[in-house]
Amino acid sequence: MMRPRELFGVGIRVLAIWFWCEAFYWGYFAVAKSIDVTLGNPKIPTREEVSSMLLNAILGTVLMVGARALVWLAYGDAPKAEASPP
């Protein structure tokens, strides 16, 4: 059974993957618009799609790299393993 601390860490990593998927999504449409493929919302400029891609990619990377630090901020130090009697 996973402890809440471990589950929180998994949730952070899943969010990081979600943001990377969002970055891929925005990047895909930015590239498609730059080569004149009619996909996506034409009212959203390519520059805005590129900035959304970069923001999501950076956020996903920060979450993935800083997952342990975020768990530590939320839950403090890891519990010490109890010594079993001999």
Contacts in CASP RR format, 6 or more apart in sequence:
PFRMAT RR
TARGET T0000
AUTHOR 0000-0000-0000
METHOD contacts of the structure
MODEL  1
MMRPRELFGVGIRVLAIWFWCEAFYWGYFAVAKSIDVTLGNPKIPTREEV
SSMLLNAILGTVLMVGARALVWLAYGDAPKAEASPP
2 10 0 8 1.000
4 75 0 8 1.000
5 71 0 8 1.000
5 74 0 8 1.000
5 75 0 8 1.000
5 78 0 8 1.000
8 71 0 8 1.000
8 74 0 8 1.000
8 75 0 8 1.000
9 67 0 8 1.000
9 70 0 8 1.000
9 71 0 8 1.000
12 63 0 8 1.000
12 66 0 8 1.000
12 67 0 8 1.000
12 70 0 8 1.000
12 71 0 8 1.000
13 63 0 8 1.000
13 64 0 8 1.000
13 67 0 8 1.000
15 60 0 8 1.000
15 63 0 8 1.000
16 59 0 8 1.000
16 60 0 8 1.000
16 61 0 8 1.000
16 63 0 8 1.000
16 64 0 8 1.000
16 67 0 8 1.000
17 60 0 8 1.000
17 64 0 8 1.000
19 56 0 8 1.000
19 57 0 8 1.000
19 59 0 8 1.000
19 60 0 8 1.000
19 63 0 8 1.000
20 56 0 8 1.000
20 57 0 8 1.000
20 60 0 8 1.000
20 61 0 8 1.000
22 52 0 8 1.000
22 56 0 8 1.000
23 52 0 8 1.000
23 53 0 8 1.000
23 54 0 8 1.000
23 56 0 8 1.000
23 57 0 8 1.000
23 60 0 8 1.000
24 53 0 8 1.000
26 49 0 8 1.000
26 50 0 8 1.000
26 52 0 8 1.000
26 53 0 8 1.000
26 56 0 8 1.000
27 49 0 8 1.000
27 50 0 8 1.000
27 53 0 8 1.000
29 39 0 8 1.000
29 40 0 8 1.000
29 44 0 8 1.000
29 49 0 8 1.000
30 46 0 8 1.000
30 49 0 8 1.000
30 50 0 8 1.000
30 53 0 8 1.000
32 39 0 8 1.000
32 40 0 8 1.000
33 39 0 8 1.000
33 40 0 8 1.000
33 46 0 8 1.000
33 49 0 8 1.000
34 46 0 8 1.000
63 70 0 8 1.000
END
